């Protein structure tokens, strides 16, 4: 599907970003991977190369606009092109809305919304040259109430809106925008605190019985990007919740309150 295509993934040091890198590699892509944690990126790079693909590490914090711009320039200088940009970097602020500080709100939006939008901004000129693809990683949280993680839900609703807008703005450019909304998937999101610090010992409070393995999620996500889908919601429970949230909001509130 992606033979010799240059794919850039942000937030590629763990979770969905890491496993998407592996899946793209299996499909013949050339990888450029970004994140803050360089040691973890090096581990991902080794695995990508084991799968037979080239991998370029481009350390980058999406909170720093200049680093995003420099990352794209580094990738294009190395490979001469960019075919796919996956804006995957993100995390979740935990806490009821009444308890969240301005600092927590700003960081949540800066990472999940501004960082994602600027990833697209700097990738776009090169994606236009290749009639490439941009993928924005949202969440089923964009469709339903999110008690205890309201800031995260708000940020993912913004991602959904950005994707819908880009699908209009990109008309005639040859570039496609796929917005992907996962349900519960195994990841490190619960291990990152409100300051963005990683705590490997933190438990994951999400329902284990509904969790998809990360490698399975990465496979369907890469397939959706290949097909240039506009919006892709998964897992099974994710599709149900998104449908109910859109069409039966009162019922969605009741379900979410029962889920705790």
C-alpha positions as CSV (number, residue, x, y, z in Angstrom):
1,X,0.0,0.0,0.0
2,X,2.8,2.4,0.8
3,X,5.8,1.0,-1.1
4,X,8.6,3.6,-1.0
5,X,6.2,6.3,0.3
6,X,7.7,8.7,2.9
7,X,5.6,8.7,6.1
8,X,6.1,11.0,9.0
9,X,4.5,10.1,12.4
10,X,4.5,12.4,15.5
11,X,4.2,10.9,18.9
12,X,5.9,7.7,17.5
13,X,7.8,6.7,20.7
14,X,5.0,4.6,22.1
15,X,1.4,3.4,21.7
16,X,-0.4,3.9,18.5
17,X,2.4,6.0,17.0
18,X,4.9,3.2,17.5
19,X,2.7,0.5,16.1
20,X,1.6,2.5,13.2
21,X,5.3,2.9,12.3
22,X,5.6,-0.9,12.4
23,X,2.5,-1.3,10.2
24,X,3.6,1.3,7.7
25,X,7.0,-0.5,7.6
26,X,5.3,-3.8,6.8
27,X,3.6,-2.0,3.9
28,X,7.0,-0.9,2.4
29,X,7.0,2.7,3.6
30,X,10.0,4.8,4.5
31,X,9.6,6.2,8.0
32,X,10.4,9.4,9.7
33,X,9.4,9.3,13.4
34,X,9.1,12.1,15.9
35,X,8.6,12.5,19.7
36,X,10.3,14.0,22.7
37,X,11.8,10.7,24.0
38,X,14.7,10.0,21.8
39,X,15.7,6.7,23.5
40,X,12.3,5.2,22.8
41,X,12.5,6.5,19.2
42,X,15.7,4.6,18.8
43,X,14.1,1.4,19.9
44,X,11.3,2.0,17.4
45,X,13.8,2.7,14.6
46,X,15.6,-0.6,15.3
47,X,12.4,-2.5,14.9
48,X,11.3,-0.6,11.8
49,X,14.7,-1.5,10.2
50,X,14.3,-5.1,11.3
51,X,11.1,-5.0,9.2
52,X,13.1,-4.0,6.2
53,X,12.4,-0.3,6.1
54,X,14.5,2.9,6.4
55,X,13.8,5.0,9.5
56,X,14.8,8.6,10.2
57,X,14.6,9.8,13.8
58,X,13.6,13.5,14.1
59,X,13.2,14.5,17.7
60,X,10.5,17.0,18.0
61,X,8.2,18.6,20.7
62,X,4.9,19.6,19.1
63,X,4.7,22.4,21.7
64,X,7.5,24.1,19.8
65,X,6.5,25.4,16.4
66,X,10.1,25.9,15.2
67,X,10.8,22.3,15.9
68,X,7.9,21.1,13.8
69,X,9.0,23.3,10.9
70,X,12.6,22.1,11.3
71,X,11.4,18.4,11.4
72,X,9.6,18.7,8.1
73,X,12.7,20.4,6.5
74,X,14.9,17.6,7.8
75,X,12.7,14.9,6.4
76,X,12.4,16.5,3.0
77,X,16.1,17.2,2.9
78,X,16.8,13.5,3.7
79,X,14.3,11.9,1.4
80,X,13.3,14.6,-1.1
81,X,9.6,14.2,-0.5
82,X,6.8,13.7,2.0
83,X,3.8,11.5,1.2
84,X,2.0,11.0,4.5
85,X,1.9,13.0,7.7
86,X,0.3,11.4,10.7
87,X,-0.5,14.0,13.5
88,X,-0.6,11.5,16.3
89,X,1.1,13.3,19.2
90,X,-1.3,13.8,22.1
91,X,-2.1,13.1,25.7
92,X,-5.0,13.5,28.2
93,X,-5.5,15.9,31.1
94,X,-7.4,14.2,34.0
95,X,-9.8,16.1,36.3
96,X,-13.3,17.5,36.5
97,X,-13.7,20.8,34.6
98,X,-14.3,22.7,37.9
99,X,-10.9,21.7,39.1
100,X,-8.7,22.3,36.1
101,X,-6.3,25.2,36.0
102,X,-5.7,27.5,33.1
103,X,-2.2,26.0,32.7
104,X,-3.7,22.5,32.4
105,X,-6.2,23.7,29.8
106,X,-3.5,25.4,27.8
107,X,-1.2,22.4,27.7
108,X,-4.1,20.1,26.7
109,X,-5.1,22.3,23.8
110,X,-1.5,23.2,22.8
111,X,-0.5,19.6,22.4
112,X,-3.7,18.0,21.1
113,X,-5.0,20.8,18.9
114,X,-2.4,23.4,18.1
115,X,0.4,20.9,17.7
116,X,-1.8,18.8,15.5
117,X,-2.8,21.8,13.3
118,X,0.8,23.0,13.0
119,X,2.0,19.5,12.0
120,X,-0.4,19.8,9.1
121,X,0.6,23.4,8.3
122,X,4.3,22.6,7.8
123,X,3.7,19.2,6.1
124,X,1.1,20.6,3.6
125,X,3.3,22.2,1.0
126,X,5.2,18.9,0.5
127,X,2.0,16.8,0.7
128,X,0.6,19.0,-2.1
129,X,3.5,18.1,-4.3
130,X,2.9,14.4,-3.9
131,X,-0.9,14.5,-3.7
132,X,-0.4,12.8,-0.3
133,X,-2.3,12.1,2.8
134,X,-2.7,13.8,6.2
135,X,-4.1,11.8,9.1
136,X,-5.4,13.4,12.3
137,X,-5.7,11.2,15.4
138,X,-8.9,12.0,17.3
139,X,-11.0,9.9,19.6
140,X,-14.5,8.6,20.2
141,X,-14.3,11.1,23.0
142,X,-15.2,13.7,20.3
143,X,-18.7,12.4,20.2
144,X,-19.7,11.7,23.8
145,X,-19.6,13.4,27.3
146,X,-16.3,12.9,29.1
147,X,-16.7,13.3,32.9
148,X,-13.3,13.5,34.6
149,X,-11.5,14.0,31.3
150,X,-13.5,16.9,29.9
151,X,-10.4,18.8,28.6
152,X,-9.3,15.8,26.7
153,X,-12.8,15.4,25.1
154,X,-12.9,19.0,24.2
155,X,-9.5,18.8,22.5
156,X,-10.6,15.7,20.4
157,X,-13.9,17.5,19.5
158,X,-11.6,20.3,18.1
159,X,-9.6,17.7,16.2
160,X,-12.8,16.4,14.6
161,X,-13.8,20.0,13.6
162,X,-10.3,20.7,12.2
163,X,-10.6,17.5,10.1
164,X,-14.0,18.5,8.7
165,X,-12.7,22.0,7.8
166,X,-9.6,20.6,6.1
167,X,-11.7,18.3,4.0
168,X,-13.2,21.4,2.5
169,X,-10.0,23.5,2.4
170,X,-8.1,20.7,0.7
171,X,-10.5,20.3,-2.2
172,X,-8.7,20.5,-5.5
173,X,-5.2,20.0,-4.0
174,X,-5.1,16.2,-4.3
175,X,-4.3,15.9,-0.6
176,X,-6.7,13.8,1.5
177,X,-7.5,14.2,5.2
178,X,-8.4,11.2,7.3
179,X,-9.6,11.8,10.9
180,X,-9.3,8.6,13.0
181,X,-11.4,8.2,16.1
182,X,-10.3,5.2,18.2
183,X,-12.3,3.7,21.0
184,X,-10.4,2.0,23.9
185,X,-7.0,0.9,22.7
186,X,-4.0,-0.2,24.7
187,X,-1.6,2.8,25.0
188,X,0.4,4.8,27.5
189,X,-2.1,7.6,27.7
190,X,-3.0,6.9,31.3
191,X,0.7,6.8,32.3
192,X,1.2,10.5,31.4
193,X,0.3,13.1,34.0
194,X,-1.3,16.5,33.5
195,X,2.2,18.0,33.1
196,X,3.1,15.6,30.3
197,X,5.4,13.5,32.5
198,X,5.5,9.8,31.8
199,X,4.9,7.4,34.8
200,X,5.3,3.8,33.7
201,X,4.0,2.5,37.0
202,X,0.6,4.2,36.6
203,X,-2.4,1.8,36.3
204,X,-4.8,2.2,33.3
205,X,-8.4,2.9,34.6
206,X,-10.1,2.2,31.3
207,X,-12.2,-1.0,31.0
208,X,-9.8,-3.9,30.1
209,X,-12.6,-6.0,28.5
210,X,-13.2,-3.3,25.9
211,X,-9.5,-2.7,25.1
212,X,-8.2,-3.4,21.6
213,X,-4.5,-4.5,21.3
214,X,-2.4,-1.7,19.8
215,X,-1.1,-3.7,16.8
216,X,-4.6,-4.6,15.7
217,X,-5.6,-0.9,16.0
218,X,-2.6,0.2,14.0
219,X,-3.5,-2.2,11.2
220,X,-7.0,-0.8,10.7
221,X,-5.8,2.8,11.0
222,X,-3.1,2.4,8.3
223,X,-5.7,0.8,6.1
224,X,-8.1,3.7,6.6
225,X,-5.3,6.2,5.6
226,X,-4.5,4.1,2.5
227,X,-8.2,4.3,1.4
228,X,-8.2,8.0,2.1
229,X,-11.3,7.7,4.3
230,X,-12.6,11.0,5.6
231,X,-13.6,9.7,9.0
232,X,-12.9,6.4,10.5
233,X,-14.3,5.3,13.9
234,X,-13.4,2.1,15.6
235,X,-13.6,-0.2,17.7
236,X,-17.0,-1.9,17.9
237,X,-18.0,-0.2,21.1
238,X,-16.5,3.0,19.7
239,X,-18.8,2.9,16.7
240,X,-21.8,2.4,18.9
241,X,-20.9,5.2,21.3
242,X,-20.2,7.6,18.4
243,X,-23.5,6.8,16.7
244,X,-25.5,7.2,19.9
245,X,-23.6,10.4,20.8
246,X,-24.5,12.0,17.4
247,X,-28.1,10.9,17.2
248,X,-29.3,10.2,20.8
249,X,-27.3,12.6,23.0
250,X,-29.5,12.1,26.0
251,X,-29.0,8.3,25.8
252,X,-25.3,8.9,25.5
253,X,-25.2,10.9,28.7
254,X,-27.1,8.1,30.5
255,X,-24.7,5.4,29.2
256,X,-21.6,7.4,30.1
257,X,-22.9,8.1,33.6
258,X,-23.5,4.3,34.1
259,X,-20.0,3.5,32.8
260,X,-18.5,5.8,35.4
